[in-house]
Amino acid sequence: MNYLAHLILSGNDEDVIFGNFIGDVIKGKQYQNYSAGIQKGILLHRQIDTFTDSHPVYLKSKRRFYKNYPKISGIITDILYDHLLCMEWEKHMNEKLSLFIKRSYDYLDTRIHQMPPRMIPIYRHMRANDWFSRYQTIEGTELSLMQIGKRMGFGSSVGDSVMEFKRNETMFIDEFNVFFHEMSNFSKGFLAKY
């Protein structure tokens, strides 16, 4: 899952939200350097990634990109799933998407000084280019994929992966809704037990 989904799956505890958001750049036992709430968020991030990477429905979506994008099929699927989250927002969330995005940016802005050094430029780029709002359109999602492809050395043609998405859009939507429902329940269970 990508950043927008990770934020949603964090619940309402601000430290958990923050920990989940920075989770990608916290390696090994580094999480132990943070407060209990932030640790919980980092561990949630790891649990979400493990759940996602082994979920048969997510893997079915991901396999459609293996042929043309074998090394980054997971990244493409994560970003397209954030697009699908925006498309299917009202099925999963009570709060308006625009309000959630504004609230998330406002909150993360207050914590930027606490972000690990590797996370700060990522967040600044995300904020300046409004990644969360961009995912609402297929054009914005395509632009994100092009930029990621260039940044990772795969070229801007990664943006063409949206053609595969468009050819199988109904299947992607159905798969996403099944997956996200299960992912939400899994995350709630983890937060309740931890």
C-alpha positions in Angstrom: 0.0 0.0 0.0 1.1 3.6 -0.6 1.1 6.6 1.7 -2.5 7.6 1.5 -3.7 4.1 2.5 -1.1 3.8 5.3 -2.5 7.1 6.8 -6.1 5.8 6.7 -5.2 2.5 8.2 -3.5 4.1 11.2 -6.6 5.0 13.2 -6.9 8.2 15.2 -3.8 8.2 17.4 -1.4 10.9 16.1 1.8 9.1 17.1 0.6 5.9 15.4 -0.2 7.9 12.3 3.2 9.5 12.3 5.0 6.2 12.9 3.1 4.5 10.1 3.9 7.4 7.8 7.7 7.3 8.4 7.7 3.5 8.5 9.4 3.0 5.1 12.6 4.7 6.1 12.9 3.1 9.6 15.0 0.0 9.3 15.7 -2.9 11.6 15.6 -2.1 15.3 15.8 1.7 14.7 12.1 1.8 15.6 13.1 1.3 19.3 14.5 4.8 19.3 10.9 6.2 19.2 8.1 6.6 21.7 5.7 3.7 22.3 3.0 5.3 20.0 5.4 5.9 17.2 6.8 2.4 17.5 3.3 1.1 17.2 2.8 3.0 14.0 6.1 1.8 12.5 5.3 -1.8 13.4 1.8 -1.3 11.9 3.5 -0.1 8.7 5.5 -3.3 8.6 2.5 -5.5 9.3 0.5 -3.8 6.5 3.4 -4.3 4.0 3.7 -8.0 5.0 -0.1 -8.6 4.8 -0.2 -6.8 1.4 2.8 -8.6 -0.1 1.3 -12.0 0.6 -2.4 -11.3 -0.1 -3.7 -13.4 -3.0 -6.0 -10.6 -4.3 -3.2 -8.0 -4.2 -0.9 -10.5 -5.9 -3.5 -11.0 -8.7 -3.5 -7.3 -9.4 0.3 -7.1 -9.2 0.8 -10.0 -11.7 -0.8 -7.9 -14.5 2.3 -5.7 -14.5 4.9 -8.5 -14.3 5.4 -8.8 -18.0 6.3 -5.2 -18.8 7.5 -4.0 -15.3 8.8 -7.0 -13.4 11.0 -5.1 -11.0 8.5 -2.4 -10.0 5.2 -4.2 -10.4 4.6 -3.8 -6.6 5.2 0.0 -6.7 2.9 0.4 -9.6 0.2 -1.6 -7.9 0.6 0.3 -4.6 0.1 3.7 -6.4 -2.8 2.4 -8.5 -4.4 1.1 -5.2 -4.1 4.6 -3.8 -5.9 5.8 -7.0 -8.6 3.1 -6.4 -8.9 4.2 -2.8 -9.8 7.7 -4.0 -12.2 6.3 -6.6 -13.9 4.0 -4.0 -13.5 6.4 -1.1 -17.1 6.6 0.0 -17.4 2.8 0.3 -14.6 2.7 2.9 -14.6 6.1 4.7 -17.2 8.4 6.3 -15.0 11.6 6.1 -14.8 13.5 2.8 -11.6 12.8 0.9 -10.7 16.5 0.6 -11.0 17.0 4.3 -8.9 13.9 5.1 -6.2 15.1 2.7 -6.1 18.6 4.2 -6.1 17.2 7.8 -3.3 14.8 7.0 -1.1 17.5 5.4 -1.8 19.9 8.2 -0.9 17.3 10.8 2.3 16.1 9.0 3.4 19.7 8.6 3.5 20.0 12.4 5.7 16.9 12.7 8.2 17.5 9.8 10.9 18.5 12.3 10.6 15.0 13.8 10.8 13.1 10.5 14.0 11.1 9.9 16.3 13.1 7.5 15.6 10.6 4.6 11.8 11.3 5.0 11.9 15.1 4.9 12.7 15.6 1.2 10.1 12.9 0.3 7.4 14.6 2.3 8.3 18.1 1.0 8.1 16.8 -2.6 4.8 15.0 -1.8 3.3 18.1 -0.2 4.5 20.5 -2.9 3.1 18.3 -5.7 0.0 17.3 -3.6 0.4 13.5 -4.3 -2.8 12.7 -2.3 -5.0 14.9 -4.4 -3.2 13.8 -7.6 -4.3 10.2 -7.1 -7.9 11.2 -7.6 -7.5 11.2 -11.4 -6.0 8.6 -13.7 -4.0 11.5 -15.3 -2.5 12.5 -11.9 -1.7 8.9 -11.1 0.0 8.4 -14.5 2.1 11.5 -13.8 3.1 10.1 -10.5 4.1 6.8 -12.1 6.1 8.6 -14.8 8.0 10.6 -12.2 8.7 7.5 -10.0 9.9 5.6 -13.1 12.3 8.4 -14.0 13.6 8.7 -10.4 14.2 5.0 -10.1 15.9 4.7 -13.4 13.2 2.9 -15.3 12.2 5.8 -17.5 8.9 7.7 -17.9 7.3 4.8 -19.8 6.3 3.4 -16.4 3.3 5.8 -16.7 2.1 3.6 -19.6 1.2 1.0 -17.0 -2.1 2.9 -16.6 -3.1 1.4 -20.0 -3.1 -2.1 -18.3 -5.2 -0.6 -15.5 -7.7 0.8 -18.0 -8.0 -2.5 -19.8 -8.9 -4.3 -16.6 -10.4 -1.5 -14.6 -13.5 -3.4 -13.4 -11.3 -6.3 -12.1 -8.9 -3.9 -10.4 -11.9 -2.2 -8.7 -13.4 -5.5 -7.5 -10.0 -6.8 -6.3 -9.2 -3.5 -4.5 -12.5 -3.4 -2.6 -12.1 -7.0 -1.4 -8.5 -6.4 -0.4 -9.0 -3.1 1.3 -11.9 -4.4 3.4 -9.7 -7.2 4.7 -6.7 -4.9 5.1 -8.8 -2.5 7.2 -10.0 -5.3 9.5 -6.4 -6.6 9.8 -5.1 -3.2 10.8 -7.9 -2.6 13.3 -7.1 -6.0 14.8 -3.4 -5.2 15.1 -4.1 -1.8 16.7 -6.5 -3.4 19.2 -4.0 -6.1 20.2 -0.7 -4.1 20.3 
